[in-house]
């Protein structure tokens, strides 16, 4: 029987990553203190460092338009392409 993976909360991950950023303990010591694998400490620390600038974007980021099209636009495009494909396939069959 396989063991189910444990999922950690965001607050726990941030606590571990901040402890790793302090630098007063080694990764192994932090992992032993929180009962996790040392690789997870390193991974969460790296994620915190990579995503730290996004934490302070706040309202600026919310006001900007996303470069990704909305789901309505995508469904509209799928419908248009489906109609076009059906039309062309009927013309080729004639």
C-alpha positions, -999 to 999 in steps of 0.1 A, spaced: 0 0 0 15 33 -10 18 62 14 -1 94 6 20 125 1 17 151 28 7 186 16 20 216 36 2 249 40 16 281 25 21 295 60 43 265 70 63 268 37 69 305 43 80 299 79 105 273 67 118 295 38 122 325 61 142 303 86 164 293 57 169 329 46 180 339 80 211 318 76 217 311 113 211 274 108 221 249 81 196 234 58 199 201 76 192 216 110 161 234 96 149 202 80 153 183 113 136 210 133 105 210 110 106 173 103 109 176 65 134 167 38 163 191 33 155 193 -4 121 209 4 139 236 25 161 245 -5 131 244 -29 109 266 -8 138 291 -1 144 294 -39 107 299 -46 105 326 -20 135 344 -35 121 341 -71 86 353 -61 95 380 -36 93 409 -61 57 399 -69 46 402 -33 49 440 -34 33 446 -67 -1 447 -51 -26 471 -66 -3 480 -96 -5 444 -109 -43 442 -103 -49 472 -125 -29 459 -154 -46 439 -181 -34 404 -185 -17 393 -218 -38 362 -218 -71 362 -236 -102 355 -214 -121 322 -216 -150 339 -234 -127 350 -262 -112 316 -264 -146 299 -266 -157 324 -293 -126 316 -313 -132 279 -310 -167 283 -322 -156 304 -352 -130 278 -362 -154 249 -358 -179 266 -381 -151 274 -406 -139 238 -405 -173 224 -411 -180 248 -440 -147 239 -457 -152 201 -452 -187 204 -468 -172 223 -498 -145 196 -503 -170 168 -502 -190 183 -531 
